[in-house]
Amino acid sequence: MTRVLVVEDDPQLVRALVINLQARQYGVDAAPDGATALRLAAARQPDVVMLDLGLPDMDGADVIKALRGWTRVPILVVSARQASEEKVAALDAGADDYITKPFSMNELMARLRAAVRRTEDVPLVPEATVVETDEFTIDMSAKKVVRGGRDVRLTPTEWHLLEILVTNPGRLITQKRLLQEVWGVSSSNKTNYLRVYMAQLRRKLETDPAHPRYLITEPGMGYRFEG
């Protein structure tokens, strides 16, 4: 059974999430604040964390950073904060996805399923185990990126996105396909997720993120990796 840790201080929303998750055969633990969340995460070892940013005792971004100190568990932020800088801060802290309140329960569950899928090991094409560029090296089997002699920390979502692009070198991967494979959604109005995550990857991998050499945008169509 997949176990979800819900970190949310709104009792009504917690009740709705628990009912919907249990109806779909998920195990659920709930925490009303950050301290309880960190304690439960260590004790229960959840498969996914669903986290609100506006907690009574600490900011959700600090909870993300604390979790990222010891676990790579997927973290889905569910927040009423809509400013792009808030989203980027959460993603920079190590979140894998960001869902704005109010949300569709069906979409939330689709994102949750996508997060679970990302944690499952997918057999890789043997010849694509190591990809080297002038700037960085990607070890596909070890799920590791090295740049300038140092490990580059990627979130599971960033890794999944990079993996799809790198295993299809030179090939245009459409926005729809990336949204479907990485987030479990394909609607065109979600393309802002791709923009945010590609910007994250470029900041971590490209010498000049504003003029990328490896992670190329094909405007209105999708992205491709040039090795």
Salt bridges, closest charged atoms under 4 A:
GLU8 OE1 - LYS101 NZ 2.88
ASP29 OD2 - ARG3 NH1 3.07
ASP29 OD2 - ARG44 NE 3.12
ASP52 OD2 - LYS101 NZ 3.63
ASP59 OD1 - ARG81 NH1 2.99
GLU86 OE1 - ARG81 NH1 3.40
ASP92 OD1 - ARG203 NH2 3.53
ASP96 OD2 - ARG68 NH2 2.88
ASP97 OD1 - ARG111 NH1 2.99
GLU107 OE2 - ARG111 NH2 2.51
GLU107 OE2 - LYS190 NZ 3.11
ASP121 OD1 - LYS143 NZ 3.69
ASP134 OD2 - ARG213 NH2 2.88
ASP151 OD1 - LYS144 NZ 3.83
GLU158 OE1 - LYS204 NZ 2.72
GLU181 OE2 - ARG177 NE 2.72
ASP208 OD2 - HIS211 ND1 3.00
GLU218 OE2 - ARG224 NE 2.49
GLU226 OE2 - ARG224 NH1 2.18
